[in-house]
């Protein structure tokens, strides 16, 4: 099957983007260079087309009950106009996917899921729906642009009458941006302040071009999936398929904070109660290479000459000018300062467990 | 835009042959495809390499790429400043971004492309 394309595919081509296959999609990996785009997001702003992400709308009298049953966080704590990070757990307490849950009203929610998992997640939620609620996959008709960086709010302010001061982190409003009705969400996957805009796909080029044209003087650059990955890794935001999957107990992944056991029945609850009471064997930690070598995804990880794990995500850190990564380590070897070795082309290279996130913005 | 006086490989290396000495680098196309280069690993002076064998590794932010030796020979000089400034390969792939010089053991009789042939090859690729 040919890879899918977002509505902005021709626009990316015209901009000279390098296009790569990603999770069943052809997506821009970079426009002017990953390092330049990464730095733009840390110091000014970047604009990402992430329309490959999936959106499901859940409506009906028991919409909240369905969301509560299939997700691990407590969606009952959300007020209208609020969003939360959550997980779709398996009955075993691992992850079908990680996602954002948006509450428009008690009877209307939107779930935002990973591109590669759209069909799987949709079938899974449908199969668990024994409530008076409808699940509709609106991914194809919904576009998503992420405007991220310290100047994102200033840029967006000039394009919308909506008062952005009133949209706090993990909140959203609905209103026009450049005259196009959008869900304006103060969320992102970069570790910076920023917004994600959900809107009808046929307006994609208008919104993309309009934002770029208005914001170039502010230092905004179009940014691709390459920078998105280096940015999210510095902020230790997990990538499904690398750092998290159906084999990962959620508590090993450090996701205890989005597992709320103080509420009623939901999928995976019993397994998660057990994870919590038994404790975990492994833990996802961040490490820093001590030499120049770069740890890459899947490289083996050793402690005292014994292979104990692999790198789940590894990359140069553009901001920190170090080489960093994430790996699952046995709990007894996971303390900050623990020395590990990453096998790089047959050579054991020294690394050390460090505190995460690797990067934290100053005002957070 | 690829210099006429160089020979090229299908793996996107170039070699400048002068007498029995060859200077090797990667092409402008290769550096552009790789993106921001952040790491260069090269052989040591005195290493003997056969044509087609690994000469070293270049890593960009996103990717790891192996470099192959266009001809057989012994390494006589390594562009060590690249270790601290790997981005030079992006900025000047045919100049300051050269990788190694070697004493050629066997003049290659075939397999290397002219600038024109290489451009046609890349265009097709």
Boltz contact constraints between the chains, C-beta under 6 A:
constraints:
  - contact:
      token1: [A, 30]
      token2: [B, 35]
      max_distance: 6.0
  - contact:
      token1: [A, 33]
      token2: [B, 36]
      max_distance: 6.0
  - contact:
      token1: [A, 34]
      token2: [B, 35]
      max_distance: 6.0
  - contact:
      token1: [A, 34]
      token2: [B, 36]
      max_distance: 6.0
  - contact:
      token1: [A, 34]
      token2: [B, 61]
      max_distance: 6.0
  - contact:
      token1: [A, 35]
      token2: [B, 36]
      max_distance: 6.0
  - contact:
      token1: [A, 226]
      token2: [B, 62]
      max_distance: 6.0
  - contact:
      token1: [A, 294]
      token2: [B, 39]
      max_distance: 6.0
  - contact:
      token1: [A, 294]
      token2: [B, 59]
      max_distance: 6.0
  - contact:
      token1: [A, 316]
      token2: [B, 38]
      max_distance: 6.0
  - contact:
      token1: [A, 316]
      token2: [B, 61]
      max_distance: 6.0
